Amino acid sequence: MVIKPPPHLAYDLTAIIKLALSEDVGGQGDVTCMATIPADMEVEAHFLAKEDGIIAGIALAETIFNEVDPSLMVEWSQKDGDYVHKGLKFGKVHGRALNIVRA
């Protein structure tokens, strides 16, 4: 028999992500980004290790990017649990700049 956790916001990751995004940018979006980044600008951004450490949270990051814009293309060269050195590029995301910044 499987016992499921009770319905609660803490168990609904998508709801938490939506809540965080709505608190951060609201319904209108980030005013500064909208004023300085062209809406149709496409970019490629890299994930860069700021310090030596262990990768964690890739699935969460992908969920957030997908919630913001399902067309964003995310690639990883490392996986959760991998050790990385300061300065290593361990992933990248390609798509609309405004949505990458929003995520």
C-alpha positions as CSV (number, residue, x, y, z in Angstrom):
1,M,0.0,0.0,0.0
2,V,1.3,3.4,-1.0
3,I,0.6,6.3,1.3
4,K,0.4,9.6,-0.5
5,P,1.3,12.9,1.2
6,P,-1.7,15.1,2.1
7,P,-2.7,17.8,-0.4
8,H,-0.6,20.8,0.6
9,L,1.1,23.6,-1.3
10,A,4.5,22.3,-0.1
11,Y,3.9,19.1,-2.1
12,D,2.8,20.8,-5.3
13,L,6.0,22.0,-6.9
14,T,4.2,23.5,-9.9
15,A,2.0,25.6,-7.7
16,I,5.1,26.8,-5.7
17,I,6.9,27.7,-9.0
18,K,3.8,29.6,-10.3
19,L,3.5,31.5,-6.9
20,A,7.1,32.4,-6.9
21,L,7.0,33.7,-10.5
22,S,3.8,35.7,-9.9
23,E,5.4,37.3,-6.8
24,D,8.6,38.1,-8.8
25,V,7.2,39.5,-12.0
26,G,3.4,39.7,-11.4
27,G,1.1,39.8,-14.4
28,Q,2.9,42.6,-16.2
29,G,6.5,41.2,-16.1
30,D,9.7,42.9,-15.0
31,V,9.5,46.5,-16.1
32,T,13.2,47.0,-16.4
33,C,13.7,43.9,-18.5
34,M,10.8,44.8,-20.7
35,A,12.3,48.3,-21.2
36,T,15.8,47.1,-22.0
37,I,15.5,43.7,-23.8
38,P,13.8,43.5,-27.1
39,A,10.8,41.1,-26.9
40,D,12.0,39.1,-29.9
41,M,15.7,38.8,-28.9
42,E,16.9,35.2,-28.8
43,V,20.0,34.3,-26.9
44,E,22.0,31.4,-25.5
45,A,22.9,31.6,-21.8
46,H,25.3,29.3,-20.0
47,F,25.2,27.9,-16.5
48,L,28.6,28.7,-14.9
49,A,29.9,27.2,-11.7
50,K,30.8,30.2,-9.5
51,E,32.7,28.0,-7.0
52,D,33.8,24.3,-6.7
53,G,30.8,22.3,-5.7
54,I,28.2,19.6,-6.4
55,I,25.4,20.0,-9.0
56,A,21.9,19.9,-7.6
57,G,18.5,21.0,-8.8
58,I,18.6,20.3,-12.5
59,A,15.1,18.8,-12.5
60,L,13.8,21.9,-10.7
61,A,15.5,24.2,-13.1
62,E,14.0,22.4,-16.1
63,T,10.5,22.6,-14.5
64,I,10.9,26.3,-14.0
65,F,12.1,26.9,-17.5
66,N,9.2,24.9,-18.8
67,E,6.7,26.8,-16.7
68,V,8.0,30.1,-18.0
69,D,8.3,29.1,-21.6
70,P,8.1,25.5,-22.9
71,S,10.0,26.5,-26.1
72,L,13.2,27.2,-24.2
73,M,15.8,24.6,-25.0
74,V,17.9,23.5,-22.0
75,E,21.0,21.3,-22.3
76,W,23.2,19.9,-19.5
77,S,26.7,18.6,-19.7
78,Q,26.6,17.5,-16.1
79,K,24.0,15.8,-13.9
80,D,22.9,16.1,-10.3
81,G,25.6,14.8,-8.0
82,D,28.5,15.6,-10.3
83,Y,31.4,17.6,-8.9
84,V,32.2,20.8,-10.8
85,H,35.1,23.2,-10.6
86,K,34.8,27.0,-10.4
87,G,34.4,28.4,-14.0
88,L,33.0,25.2,-15.6
89,K,30.1,25.7,-18.0
90,F,27.8,22.9,-17.1
91,G,24.7,23.7,-19.2
92,K,23.0,26.2,-21.4
93,V,19.6,27.5,-22.3
94,H,18.5,28.9,-25.7
95,G,15.4,31.0,-26.4
96,R,13.8,34.4,-25.8
97,A,16.0,36.5,-23.6
98,L,13.1,38.0,-21.6
99,N,11.9,34.5,-20.7
100,I,15.3,33.3,-19.7
101,V,15.8,36.2,-17.4
102,R,12.3,35.7,-16.0
103,A,13.1,32.1,-15.2
